[in-house]
Amino acid sequence: MVTWIVLGVVLFALVVLALAVRPVLARLPRLRRAAVALQRRQAEAEALRSAAEALQERAGALQEQAAVTQERLALIKTRRGR
């Protein structure tokens, strides 16, 4: 008699567990697609970050080149002013 009660409680608990897990399992495909989309966006963000770093380095180089050109222009103006 006690065996049947224990077996009934265990089966009832398994049914409740299955009913609780079912919605989560039903959402797994959507969650997987969302995870893949997030990974894709992360890769895009990484590519944009590296492109921004390259642009920043290029802007620094151009700024240095502009400073040198400005110095040369000032020197030329000074020489012509004599």
Rosetta blueprint (number, residue, H / E / L):
1 M L
2 V H
3 T H
4 W H
5 I H
6 V H
7 L H
8 G H
9 V H
10 V H
11 L H
12 F H
13 A H
14 L H
15 V H
16 V H
17 L H
18 A H
19 L H
20 A H
21 V H
22 R H
23 P H
24 V H
25 L H
26 A H
27 R H
28 L H
29 P H
30 R H
31 L H
32 R H
33 R H
34 A H
35 A H
36 V H
37 A H
38 L H
39 Q H
40 R H
41 R H
42 Q H
43 A H
44 E H
45 A H
46 E H
47 A H
48 L H
49 R H
50 S H
51 A H
52 A H
53 E H
54 A H
55 L H
56 Q H
57 E H
58 R H
59 A H
60 G H
61 A H
62 L H
63 Q H
64 E H
65 Q H
66 A H
67 A H
68 V H
69 T H
70 Q H
71 E H
72 R H
73 L H
74 A H
75 L H
76 I H
77 K H
78 T H
79 R H
80 R H
81 G H
82 R L
